[in-house]
Amino acid sequence: MRKPTVAELGVDPAALDWKRSGTDEGSIEVAFVNEWILLRTSGELISVFDEHEWACFLDGVKNGEFDRAAS
């Protein structure tokens, strides 16, 4: 299955229930649309993940793979 774009999902990003990682300007935001997970920073570029990709991303976060990028 090909991954859809945000436009192909037919959702208005401004109307989604975004969960924020913090209050800083660089905080990430996550929204769930059916089986798709949307990730953005500061309302800019939105990345679309399927459930497997999201699980791999979370595993990487838990294992510290992104700690260097966060500093």
N, C-alpha and C positions, 0 to 999 in steps of 0.2 A: 504494500500500500504506500502510495506517495504521500509525503507529509504536506498538509495544506498550509497556505499562507494565512495570515490573520484575516485578510480580505475574503479569502475563500471560506473561512469559518463563518463568515456572515455576522460577526459580532462587532459592536462598537466598543473599542478599548476603554473609552471614557465611562462606559456604563458598567464595566465589570467590577467585581468585588476583589480588588487587589489587596493582598496581604503583604505588608512591608516588613523588612528585616530590621529596620531601625528608623530613626528620625533624621539621620544625616542626609545630605544631598546625594551622596553616592550609594544610598541604600538600594537593595534590589527589591523588586515587587513581583509577586507571583499570583496568577489567576488560573482557575481551573475551568475549562470549557469542555464538557463531555469527557472524552478520553484524552484530551490534549491539555498540556500544561504550558502556559505562557509565562515568560520571564522577561522583565525589562528593568532598566536602571534609569531613574530620573525621567520616566515617561518617553524616552527616546526609542531606540531600536527594540523591537519585540521579537524574541526567539520563541519558536514553537518546538516542544518536545513531546514525544510519545511516552507512554508509561515506562517502557524499558529504559529509554534514554534518561528519563527523570530519575529512575532508581539508580542508574549508574552515576549520575551527577551527584545525588545525595550521598552515595557511597564514597565518592571522591572527596566530598566536603568533610565527611566524618573521619576519613583517613588523612586529612591534612594536605591533600594534593593542591589546594588553592591558597594555603596560608601565605606563601610568598607573594602572591598577587594582592593579597589583602593588606600587606604592610606598606 
